[in-house]
Amino acid sequence: MGVHIDKDGKLHQDRDATLALNCPHCEVFAQVTPSAVPSFDELQKFKPKAVGVVYRCAACNAPIFLRYPVRAFRADAVELGAQFEELERLEERFSHTHLPDEVALLFREALACFTDGHFNALASMCRRTIRAAQRSMDDAQRQAMIKELSEALRIAELDGSIAAEVQRVIFGSDAEPHQNLPIIDGTMGGTLVELMKDLLYQTYVRPRRLRQSLQMRRYFAEERGTLPSGS
C-alpha cells in the first residue's frame, strides 16, 4: 500500500520513504516528518475527499501544511494519493533588473501564479511574457530565443512530449485557439518556471551583465593607461 493512515493514526509514506521538500519558512531543502495527522476514526466517520497533515521541518522546526487526496477508505487504513498539495509555497525569486518593464511585470505575475498553485494560469502568463519580449525583437532575435530554449531542453535532457508541451506553451501562436494550451500540473509548472528563468536570463540578464563587466574593465584599463592600442 502507498501513502496511508493506519488504525493507530500513524501516517505511512510510500514504502516508508522519507519526504523532503523546500521549506517555505527557512528556504532549505530538508526532510520533513509528520507531527499532526487526522484521527483514523474521524476520517472513517466523515469520509472527506482530502485530508491535511502537518509536518515539521528538520532544518527550522517550523510547521509545513500538506493536503492529500483520499483514494479509499479501508477497514484498516485510509489510503491517500501520492501527490500532495503544498498549502504554503516558497516564493519564486528572479532578478528582474535587466528585463523590460512589461516583460518584468508579466513574469512576476507568472511566478506568483506558480507560488499560489495556479499552474494553468502560469502557462498563460509565460506565453504573454514571451509575446511581450518578442514584440521589440527582430526576426533574428526571435530565432535566437527559440534556439536558446531548444538548447536548454537539450541540457536538461528533456525531449519527447515534455519538450513539445513546453515549446507549445511558450511559443504557441496567438492566432491559434486558446485551447491549444495543454493542461498543466505541478511538475510541468515547475519545469516551465525553470526554463522561463533560464530563457529570460540568457536573453536579457547575461548579455547586459557581460557588457557592464567589460565596460568596467575598459574603464579601469583606460584609467591605468594600459588599454591596448586599436581597442
Backbone bond lengths (Angstrom), bond angles and torsions (degrees), N, CA, C in turn:
res aa  C-N    CA-C-N  psi(-1)  N-CA   C-N-CA  omega(-1)  CA-C   N-CA-C  phi
1 M - - - 1.472 - - 1.529 108.84 -
2 G 1.327 116.45 145.16 1.456 121.00 -179.70 1.520 111.71 -80.59
3 V 1.335 116.42 -136.21 1.459 120.92 179.64 1.529 109.04 -67.63
4 H 1.338 117.07 128.46 1.464 119.55 -179.27 1.533 111.09 -158.85
5 I 1.313 114.61 161.17 1.464 122.26 174.67 1.522 107.09 -109.89
6 D 1.328 116.27 124.52 1.465 118.92 -177.11 1.532 111.49 -86.58
7 K 1.320 117.01 -179.01 1.464 122.17 -176.05 1.520 112.59 -63.55
8 D 1.334 116.98 -22.36 1.460 120.96 179.23 1.527 112.01 -88.81
9 G 1.324 116.91 4.33 1.461 120.38 179.07 1.515 113.67 78.28
10 K 1.325 117.94 21.55 1.458 121.79 179.16 1.521 109.80 -98.94
11 L 1.338 114.75 134.66 1.465 120.30 179.39 1.520 109.86 -88.61
12 H 1.322 115.72 129.72 1.461 121.31 177.34 1.521 108.91 -113.40
13 Q 1.319 116.28 125.40 1.461 120.94 175.07 1.520 108.84 -77.81
14 D 1.313 116.40 167.22 1.451 121.42 179.79 1.520 110.11 -59.68
15 R 1.332 116.75 117.67 1.466 123.27 -179.97 1.525 111.24 56.25
16 D 1.339 116.07 31.90 1.464 121.84 178.86 1.529 112.43 57.56
17 A 1.335 116.69 27.58 1.464 120.22 178.70 1.524 110.20 -72.08
18 T 1.317 115.85 151.17 1.457 120.09 175.58 1.525 108.61 -80.44
19 L 1.320 115.57 152.17 1.461 121.21 -178.92 1.518 108.58 -112.92
20 A 1.324 116.40 132.38 1.458 121.61 178.03 1.517 108.69 -135.92
21 L 1.328 115.99 144.35 1.461 121.02 178.79 1.520 109.46 -157.54
22 N 1.320 116.24 173.50 1.465 121.33 177.46 1.524 109.30 -77.86
23 C 1.318 116.31 116.79 1.463 120.09 -179.19 1.526 110.22 -69.59
24 P 1.341 118.89 128.95 1.465 120.65 179.70 1.523 113.11 -72.18
25 H 1.332 117.63 -8.36 1.471 121.29 -177.82 1.524 112.23 -98.86
26 C 1.337 116.85 -53.19 1.467 119.66 -178.34 1.527 112.53 -99.28
27 E 1.342 117.60 -8.00 1.458 123.93 177.05 1.526 113.20 65.74
28 V 1.318 116.85 21.55 1.466 122.03 178.28 1.524 109.00 -101.05
29 F 1.333 116.25 139.39 1.460 119.73 173.28 1.518 106.57 -78.28
30 A 1.318 117.11 108.19 1.459 121.32 -171.01 1.517 111.78 -139.54
31 Q 1.310 114.87 159.67 1.459 120.76 175.05 1.520 109.42 -70.98
32 V 1.327 116.66 143.50 1.466 121.38 176.84 1.527 108.38 -124.38
33 T 1.328 115.02 146.38 1.465 120.48 -179.49 1.525 109.41 -127.40
34 P 1.329 118.11 144.16 1.468 120.82 -179.52 1.532 111.41 -63.11
35 S 1.328 116.40 134.91 1.468 120.73 176.42 1.522 112.14 -122.85
36 A 1.332 118.19 -18.28 1.466 121.74 176.91 1.520 108.96 -147.52
37 V 1.321 116.25 116.31 1.462 122.89 -176.67 1.531 108.85 -122.37
38 P 1.331 118.91 137.96 1.472 120.80 179.27 1.525 112.23 -57.73
39 S 1.317 115.71 149.24 1.458 122.04 178.63 1.526 110.99 -65.19
40 F 1.321 116.47 134.00 1.470 121.33 178.47 1.528 110.67 -59.95
41 D 1.334 116.20 -43.48 1.468 120.24 -178.31 1.528 111.46 -63.71
42 E 1.323 117.19 -41.37 1.467 120.29 179.86 1.529 111.01 -68.38
43 L 1.316 116.74 -37.16 1.466 119.55 176.93 1.529 110.58 -63.14
44 Q 1.322 116.56 -42.07 1.466 120.38 178.72 1.530 111.00 -66.59
45 K 1.321 116.47 -31.85 1.463 120.04 -178.30 1.528 111.74 -75.31
46 F 1.335 116.73 -46.94 1.472 120.17 -173.40 1.530 113.50 -95.17
47 K 1.308 117.23 -21.08 1.467 123.03 178.18 1.545 113.33 46.98
48 P 1.323 116.76 63.28 1.470 119.83 177.89 1.531 111.50 -72.05
49 K 1.318 116.01 160.67 1.461 120.79 178.26 1.527 112.26 -81.94
50 A 1.324 115.80 -17.41 1.467 120.56 178.52 1.520 108.73 -148.84
51 V 1.326 116.41 154.72 1.464 120.81 178.49 1.519 109.49 -130.47
52 G 1.328 115.59 150.18 1.455 121.57 177.27 1.515 110.96 -106.10
53 V 1.327 115.42 139.09 1.466 121.58 178.69 1.523 108.21 -127.37
54 V 1.328 116.10 136.27 1.461 121.19 177.01 1.522 108.32 -97.93
55 Y 1.330 115.87 126.50 1.462 121.99 177.32 1.527 109.64 -109.45
56 R 1.319 115.99 160.91 1.462 122.12 175.27 1.524 109.02 -113.21
57 C 1.334 115.26 129.56 1.458 120.88 178.39 1.529 109.30 -74.87
58 A 1.326 117.22 129.18 1.461 121.07 -179.20 1.524 112.06 -70.24
59 A 1.340 117.35 -20.39 1.459 120.27 -177.27 1.526 113.09 -86.08
60 C 1.348 116.85 -39.00 1.477 119.09 -175.09 1.520 113.56 -127.91
61 N 1.336 117.45 -2.89 1.477 123.41 178.88 1.522 114.34 67.89
62 A 1.323 117.64 10.00 1.464 120.41 179.23 1.536 109.96 -75.79
63 P 1.338 117.24 152.32 1.467 119.88 177.50 1.527 111.31 -77.48
64 I 1.323 115.65 141.06 1.455 122.62 177.73 1.519 107.72 -126.52
65 F 1.320 116.89 128.61 1.461 121.98 -173.84 1.524 110.85 -103.14
66 L 1.331 115.39 123.80 1.458 121.50 177.27 1.525 109.51 -122.76
67 R 1.329 115.84 146.48 1.460 121.29 178.21 1.523 109.35 -119.17
68 Y 1.348 114.67 129.19 1.465 121.49 -179.86 1.528 109.82 -112.30
69 P 1.321 117.83 140.92 1.464 119.30 170.33 1.524 109.54 -75.86
70 V 1.328 116.53 147.92 1.464 121.11 177.30 1.521 108.84 -91.15
71 R 1.325 116.07 128.57 1.465 120.65 179.49 1.525 112.28 -95.18
72 A 1.333 115.90 -38.74 1.469 118.16 -176.54 1.521 110.50 -163.20
73 F 1.335 114.63 148.02 1.466 121.66 173.26 1.521 107.66 -105.56
74 R 1.322 115.72 115.52 1.462 120.61 179.48 1.529 109.31 -112.14
75 A 1.324 116.15 166.23 1.461 120.48 -177.82 1.522 112.45 -62.16
76 D 1.334 116.00 -31.55 1.464 119.05 -175.89 1.523 113.71 -115.05
77 A 1.333 118.07 2.52 1.455 120.36 -177.90 1.525 111.01 -165.99
78 V 1.328 115.00 155.72 1.454 122.21 169.68 1.519 106.79 -108.36
79 E 1.324 116.69 114.38 1.459 121.45 -175.58 1.528 109.95 -86.98
80 L 1.317 115.74 131.18 1.461 122.16 -177.24 1.528 110.08 -111.42
81 G 1.320 115.32 156.21 1.456 119.83 175.06 1.521 110.33 -72.04
82 A 1.315 116.11 151.66 1.470 120.46 -177.89 1.521 112.34 -73.50
83 Q 1.341 117.16 -26.68 1.459 120.94 -177.48 1.527 110.56 -89.64
84 F 1.319 116.61 112.61 1.455 121.60 179.37 1.526 110.61 -98.54
85 E 1.322 114.92 164.67 1.467 121.54 176.99 1.521 108.61 -113.89
86 E 1.316 115.87 127.08 1.468 120.46 176.82 1.534 108.24 -82.09
87 L 1.336 116.75 117.95 1.459 120.33 -178.12 1.524 112.20 -79.09
88 E 1.322 116.69 -19.99 1.461 121.74 173.38 1.520 107.08 -125.05
89 R 1.303 116.42 120.56 1.462 119.66 -177.64 1.517 110.46 -110.73
90 L 1.326 114.40 147.30 1.454 120.86 173.27 1.529 108.68 -67.48
91 E 1.321 116.08 127.24 1.458 120.37 -178.02 1.530 110.25 -65.23
92 E 1.326 115.38 128.36 1.460 120.36 178.79 1.525 110.21 -71.24
93 R 1.330 116.05 137.23 1.456 121.09 -177.71 1.524 111.21 -119.92
94 F 1.314 114.61 146.67 1.459 121.13 177.57 1.520 107.60 -161.32
95 S 1.324 116.33 140.66 1.461 120.21 178.05 1.524 109.64 -79.41
96 H 1.330 116.01 111.43 1.464 121.50 -178.11 1.538 112.52 -93.25
97 T 1.317 117.31 5.78 1.469 121.81 -170.92 1.524 113.06 -55.16
98 H 1.309 117.70 -43.82 1.463 121.29 -172.75 1.527 113.34 -94.20
99 L 1.324 117.50 2.19 1.461 120.56 -179.08 1.530 110.56 -84.41
100 P 1.334 118.70 145.78 1.468 120.54 171.29 1.534 109.65 -57.35
101 D 1.321 116.39 151.91 1.464 120.71 -172.26 1.532 112.91 -55.23
102 E 1.336 117.14 -47.96 1.461 119.35 -177.04 1.524 111.12 -66.17
103 V 1.322 116.54 -40.25 1.465 121.01 178.73 1.525 110.13 -62.88
104 A 1.329 116.38 -43.52 1.461 120.83 179.61 1.523 111.13 -63.17
105 L 1.341 117.03 -43.08 1.462 121.38 179.88 1.523 111.09 -60.81
106 L 1.321 116.39 -48.06 1.466 120.31 -177.05 1.524 111.74 -67.84
107 F 1.335 116.95 -37.27 1.465 118.13 -179.14 1.524 111.60 -73.20
108 R 1.321 117.48 -32.14 1.476 119.48 173.30 1.524 110.03 -59.37
109 E 1.333 116.39 -42.93 1.466 119.56 179.66 1.525 110.91 -68.84
110 A 1.335 117.43 -33.96 1.467 120.37 175.84 1.525 110.34 -62.10
111 L 1.325 117.16 -45.35 1.464 120.80 179.24 1.524 111.28 -64.84
112 A 1.335 116.53 -36.46 1.470 119.90 177.72 1.530 110.42 -64.71
113 C 1.321 116.65 -37.97 1.475 120.34 176.60 1.518 110.53 -60.41
114 F 1.332 116.60 -42.50 1.465 120.00 -179.92 1.522 110.75 -66.57
115 T 1.322 116.98 -44.00 1.465 121.00 179.83 1.522 111.06 -58.83
116 D 1.332 116.69 -37.97 1.467 121.20 -178.62 1.522 113.26 -85.24
117 G 1.335 116.51 -0.75 1.460 119.53 177.81 1.515 115.20 81.91
118 H 1.348 117.59 17.48 1.466 121.15 179.16 1.530 108.41 -97.51
119 F 1.322 116.10 80.86 1.455 121.35 -168.25 1.529 113.32 -73.50
120 N 1.332 117.87 -33.46 1.460 119.12 178.16 1.527 110.94 -73.49
121 A 1.327 116.62 -32.98 1.467 119.70 172.80 1.522 109.91 -66.10
122 L 1.330 116.63 -36.88 1.461 121.07 175.67 1.526 110.55 -57.17
123 A 1.344 117.19 -45.67 1.462 120.44 -179.74 1.530 111.09 -58.96
124 S 1.333 116.05 -44.51 1.470 119.80 179.74 1.521 111.27 -62.70
125 M 1.345 116.84 -41.23 1.462 120.53 -178.32 1.532 111.38 -71.64
126 C 1.333 117.26 -31.57 1.470 119.36 175.18 1.523 110.04 -62.62
127 R 1.332 116.01 -44.49 1.463 119.12 179.40 1.531 110.54 -64.36
128 R 1.326 118.12 -42.39 1.471 120.64 178.25 1.526 111.15 -62.39
129 T 1.327 116.70 -37.58 1.462 120.57 178.95 1.522 110.61 -61.73
130 I 1.331 116.39 -46.41 1.462 119.87 -179.04 1.522 111.00 -67.82
131 R 1.336 117.43 -37.98 1.471 120.29 177.71 1.536 110.03 -61.10
132 A 1.331 116.72 -41.70 1.466 120.40 178.99 1.525 110.54 -64.35
133 A 1.328 116.27 -38.95 1.466 120.17 179.50 1.524 111.21 -66.58
134 Q 1.326 117.30 -41.49 1.461 120.91 -173.84 1.525 113.42 -75.63
135 R 1.323 116.88 -18.25 1.478 118.83 -179.28 1.521 111.96 -61.92
136 S 1.327 117.54 -29.81 1.468 120.18 -178.41 1.528 112.08 -99.41
137 M 1.331 117.07 10.83 1.459 121.21 -178.12 1.523 111.30 -104.70
138 D 1.335 115.47 153.00 1.464 119.28 170.48 1.527 108.05 -88.54
139 D 1.326 116.44 177.93 1.467 120.54 -175.78 1.532 111.95 -60.41
140 A 1.321 117.16 -38.72 1.467 120.92 -178.58 1.531 110.59 -64.53
141 Q 1.319 115.80 -40.29 1.465 119.70 179.64 1.526 110.98 -68.64
142 R 1.332 116.96 -38.12 1.463 120.07 177.61 1.522 110.87 -63.75
143 Q 1.336 116.02 -42.75 1.460 119.73 178.75 1.527 111.20 -65.38
144 A 1.335 116.25 -35.31 1.460 120.21 178.26 1.532 110.61 -64.54
145 M 1.336 116.42 -37.87 1.461 120.33 178.61 1.533 110.82 -65.88
146 I 1.317 116.23 -41.04 1.469 120.34 177.82 1.526 110.39 -62.40
147 K 1.342 116.72 -41.13 1.463 120.70 178.79 1.525 111.03 -66.66
148 E 1.342 117.41 -35.71 1.473 120.86 177.76 1.526 110.65 -61.60
149 L 1.330 116.49 -41.94 1.465 119.22 178.82 1.525 110.56 -65.62
150 S 1.334 117.22 -42.36 1.461 120.50 178.86 1.523 111.13 -60.43
151 E 1.329 116.48 -39.70 1.454 120.55 178.89 1.527 111.14 -67.82
152 A 1.331 117.22 -39.49 1.463 120.82 177.62 1.522 110.99 -63.42
153 L 1.329 116.85 -40.67 1.471 120.88 177.39 1.528 110.51 -63.49
154 R 1.334 116.53 -37.45 1.464 120.16 179.20 1.526 110.81 -67.13
155 I 1.333 116.08 -45.48 1.466 120.44 -179.36 1.529 110.40 -62.78
156 A 1.336 116.10 -40.07 1.465 120.63 -179.46 1.523 112.78 -78.47
157 E 1.335 115.83 -2.11 1.460 121.77 -179.54 1.529 111.71 57.69
158 L 1.334 114.35 43.37 1.457 121.19 176.45 1.521 108.08 -107.88
159 D 1.302 116.18 124.44 1.460 119.57 178.89 1.524 109.67 -145.34
160 G 1.305 115.89 -171.12 1.452 120.44 177.58 1.517 112.96 63.71
161 S 1.331 116.26 -137.50 1.464 121.29 -173.79 1.520 112.40 -66.54
162 I 1.340 117.45 -34.05 1.464 119.80 -179.75 1.521 110.39 -65.46
163 A 1.321 116.74 -48.06 1.462 120.21 178.98 1.521 111.02 -61.54
164 A 1.330 116.37 -40.34 1.462 120.59 179.99 1.528 111.14 -63.63
165 E 1.330 116.86 -40.55 1.466 119.99 -179.96 1.520 111.15 -68.38
166 V 1.332 117.07 -40.22 1.464 120.54 177.74 1.523 110.34 -60.14
167 Q 1.330 116.96 -48.73 1.461 120.72 -179.81 1.522 111.30 -64.37
168 R 1.321 115.78 -34.77 1.470 120.77 178.66 1.522 111.22 -65.77
169 V 1.334 116.45 -40.77 1.464 120.51 178.68 1.517 111.13 -67.95
170 I 1.331 116.78 -49.20 1.464 120.96 -170.54 1.521 112.43 -77.22
171 F 1.328 117.22 -42.66 1.463 119.75 -173.87 1.519 113.86 -113.39
172 G 1.333 118.04 11.43 1.448 120.25 177.03 1.522 111.48 -58.77
173 S 1.307 116.14 147.20 1.460 120.99 -176.23 1.523 111.33 -74.65
174 D 1.328 116.29 136.10 1.463 120.77 175.17 1.522 111.44 -66.92
175 A 1.342 116.45 -18.91 1.463 119.58 -179.49 1.519 111.51 -76.13
176 E 1.336 116.93 -17.53 1.456 120.51 179.79 1.527 109.88 -78.58
177 P 1.309 117.63 158.96 1.461 120.20 177.49 1.524 110.86 -58.81
178 H 1.329 117.10 148.92 1.466 121.71 -178.00 1.525 111.15 -60.19
179 Q 1.327 117.63 -26.33 1.458 121.12 -177.91 1.530 112.54 -66.90
180 N 1.365 117.10 -8.09 1.461 116.84 179.79 1.519 111.87 -71.45
181 L 1.350 119.03 -10.59 1.455 121.49 173.34 1.525 108.78 -73.91
182 P 1.336 117.87 127.40 1.466 119.31 179.23 1.522 111.66 -73.11
183 I 1.326 117.02 162.99 1.456 121.61 173.90 1.519 108.12 -75.49
184 I 1.337 116.62 130.13 1.455 122.69 -172.73 1.528 110.56 -109.41
185 D 1.345 116.12 131.41 1.460 120.00 173.96 1.532 109.29 -104.24
186 G 1.332 116.85 -176.46 1.451 120.60 -176.16 1.512 113.83 -62.64
187 T 1.326 116.79 -38.60 1.462 120.25 -179.70 1.521 111.13 -65.35
188 M 1.339 116.70 -46.89 1.461 119.97 178.32 1.526 110.39 -67.23
189 G 1.345 116.75 -33.70 1.453 120.01 177.32 1.516 111.58 -60.84
190 G 1.334 116.82 -45.06 1.459 120.44 177.92 1.517 111.80 -63.06
191 T 1.329 116.49 -38.41 1.461 121.01 177.66 1.523 110.50 -63.36
192 L 1.320 116.44 -44.00 1.465 121.08 178.66 1.526 111.69 -60.48
193 V 1.325 116.22 -44.50 1.465 120.41 -178.50 1.529 110.70 -60.01
194 E 1.337 116.78 -48.07 1.461 119.54 -177.28 1.519 111.59 -65.84
195 L 1.329 117.84 -39.15 1.462 120.32 179.65 1.530 111.40 -70.63
196 M 1.333 117.11 -36.57 1.468 120.05 176.41 1.527 110.88 -65.94
197 K 1.318 117.28 -41.47 1.467 120.46 176.96 1.522 110.46 -58.60
198 D 1.327 115.68 -46.47 1.462 119.82 -179.01 1.523 110.89 -64.88
199 L 1.330 116.75 -41.65 1.463 120.84 -178.19 1.526 111.43 -64.28
200 L 1.320 117.29 -44.50 1.463 120.71 -179.93 1.524 111.28 -71.04
201 Y 1.340 116.09 -34.04 1.468 118.72 176.56 1.522 110.46 -63.98
202 Q 1.331 116.74 -47.07 1.460 120.29 -178.78 1.526 111.94 -66.74
203 T 1.333 116.59 -32.51 1.465 120.71 -176.91 1.522 112.73 -78.99
204 Y 1.322 117.32 -40.51 1.465 121.06 -172.63 1.529 114.31 -116.92
205 V 1.320 116.66 -50.47 1.469 119.82 -169.18 1.522 111.89 -72.63
206 R 1.322 117.30 -51.26 1.463 120.41 -176.62 1.530 112.63 -59.46
207 P 1.365 119.98 -49.29 1.466 119.18 -179.76 1.524 113.27 -59.85
208 R 1.334 117.29 -41.36 1.466 119.11 -176.68 1.520 111.45 -72.34
209 R 1.327 117.06 -37.73 1.463 119.04 176.90 1.520 110.91 -66.00
210 L 1.328 116.32 -38.95 1.463 119.95 178.70 1.525 110.54 -65.09
211 R 1.336 117.78 -44.58 1.465 120.60 178.64 1.518 111.17 -62.57
212 Q 1.339 116.65 -40.93 1.460 119.90 178.78 1.521 111.39 -62.92
213 S 1.339 116.06 -41.72 1.463 119.92 179.57 1.520 111.13 -64.15
214 L 1.329 116.82 -41.90 1.459 120.15 179.35 1.521 111.58 -67.56
215 Q 1.329 117.52 -37.62 1.463 120.91 176.91 1.516 111.30 -62.50
216 M 1.349 115.82 -40.81 1.460 119.34 179.17 1.529 110.72 -65.57
217 R 1.321 117.16 -41.89 1.468 119.72 178.78 1.532 111.26 -65.05
218 R 1.322 115.77 -38.51 1.472 119.73 177.97 1.531 110.11 -64.29
219 Y 1.340 115.20 -41.76 1.470 119.74 -179.97 1.527 110.98 -60.85
220 F 1.334 117.10 -47.77 1.459 120.12 -177.88 1.532 111.10 -69.00
221 A 1.341 116.76 -32.70 1.467 119.55 176.51 1.515 110.38 -65.00
222 E 1.340 117.28 -41.27 1.462 121.46 178.62 1.518 110.73 -66.14
223 E 1.344 116.32 -38.24 1.456 120.26 179.11 1.527 110.66 -62.68
224 R 1.343 116.63 -36.41 1.469 120.07 -179.79 1.517 111.69 -86.46
225 G 1.345 116.52 -6.44 1.449 119.98 -179.82 1.515 112.86 71.04
226 T 1.321 116.20 27.91 1.464 119.67 -177.27 1.513 112.76 -113.20
227 L 1.329 117.62 13.58 1.456 120.49 -178.76 1.536 109.27 -67.39
228 P 1.318 119.31 124.63 1.481 120.56 -179.79 1.519 111.02 -57.09
229 S 1.283 117.19 143.58 1.457 120.64 178.27 1.518 110.13 -65.32
230 G 1.329 115.01 144.76 1.458 119.92 -179.73 1.504 113.85 85.54
231 S 1.382 118.52 -0.03 1.458 120.96 -179.35 1.501 110.05 -81.75
